[in-house]
């Protein structure tokens, strides 16, 4: 892909402390376990984390090769508790697709 709108791949260097901040915890749901059949792992990440930053964190912490990253921002729901209105926090998830032959066991810790 070339032309005035072509994007360049950028390498991001992330500090060791930021690696542990970016990957908060894995998401273990029915949908995320179905994604593991397609070499995908789902993580909860901070709202300000970028895709290159998430890629660097996953590759640095788990020693795997990342193929693609899809992110999703989920707005917090409005809930009522004893008549008072409250709002849950907004969250961000990262669906990380790994290269063939690489895997992450999310049941064990780092």
C-alpha positions, 0 to 999 in steps of 0.5 A, a space after each residue: 500500500 502506497 500513496 499519501 494515506 499509507 501508514 507506516 508501521 511503528 515500533 514502540 518501546 515500552 518500559 517494563 512497568 508499563 508492560 504490566 500496566 497495559 495488560 491488566 488481566 485476561 478475560 475468561 468468558 464463553 466468547 473469549 474461550 471460543 476465540 482461543 480455537 482461532 489462536 486469539 486471547 482477550 485481555 482487559 487493557 487501560 483506555 489510553 493503551 494503543 495497539 502498538 503498545 498492546 502488541 509490545 506488551 504481549 510480545 514482551 511479557 509472554 514471548 509470543 509473536 502477535 499477528 493482529 490486535 483488535 480493540 473494543 471500548 465498552 461504555 459503562 452501563 447506567 445502573 440504579 441502586 436503592 433508587 440512586 443512579 450510578 454508572 459503571 466504569 468504561 472498559 477497553 478489551 484487546 483481542 490479540 490474534 497470535 501467529 501459528 504455533 504460538 499460544 498463551 495459557 491464561 490460567 497461569 500467572 505471569 
